[in-house]
Amino acid sequence: MTDRDIERILERAASVADRVPRPILDRITRSIHSSLVPVQPLPATWTLTLVLLAVCSAVAFVGAARLGFLGFQALGLLERVTILPVLVALMYVTAREFVSYWIPASRHYLAPVALVVLVSATLLFVFAALFHDYHAERFLSAGVVCLSVGVAHAIPAACLAAWFLRRGLLVEVVSGAAMAGAFGGLSGVAVLELHCANLEAPHILLWHVGVVPASALAGALAGWAIIVRRGRAVTG
């Protein structure tokens, strides 16, 4: 195909467009204009991040207040001034990454798997340095309870965060949902640190830290289910 052939095709297409009646074009224009509404820009990324940090902290505080601050009372001063700031810092990092997934073209510094590994490794390091009682009484029964409590509090934290970011656009649904789960998981860990008085190292290292990967996995599965349901709706 030569350049002249391409020009003829373009000219032919333009001539067809010119034959569209003007009233039809006016109706199309009016219908488009009627559906246009002003959109308020999203707040700055740092604002969204701080709001999510407040949401995560609020869920943790309310959950611990309902269950009792037995864990906080059992912790020593060193554990309190170490664990709580570390949790807040990890919440901030996770919230920042979570926000980036709801704003198209934002830069992602950490993939969901990398973020979960970073958060889990940090918590394991801090807890291993602080807790040295390696007795394991009622390891499985007590552990399953704590894991369930942590994930149960991760769900509302993740859902509230997603609701707050609803004006954004989640392009990568599975990755974004996994981020939401990891973010909520930190709220669940905070609840456990404030409530659980079991200071045995094996219990904390496995069942408390395990809330983060378990919640991230649950979020990823929820995102995958959303994609499957959307696909069925389109094909159906």
Secondary structure, DSSP 8 states (H G I E B T S, - for coil): --HHHHHHHHHHHHHHHHTS-HHHHHHHHHHHHHH---------HHHHHHHHHHHHHHHHHHHHHHH-SHHHHHS-HHHHHHHHHHHHHHHHHHHHHHHHHTSTT---SS-HHHHHHHHHHHHHHHHHHH------TTHHHHHHHHHHHHHHHHHHHHHHHHHHTTTS--SSHHHHHHHHHHHHHHHHHHHHHHH-----HHHIIIIITTHHHHHHHHHHHHHHHHHHHHHHHHH-
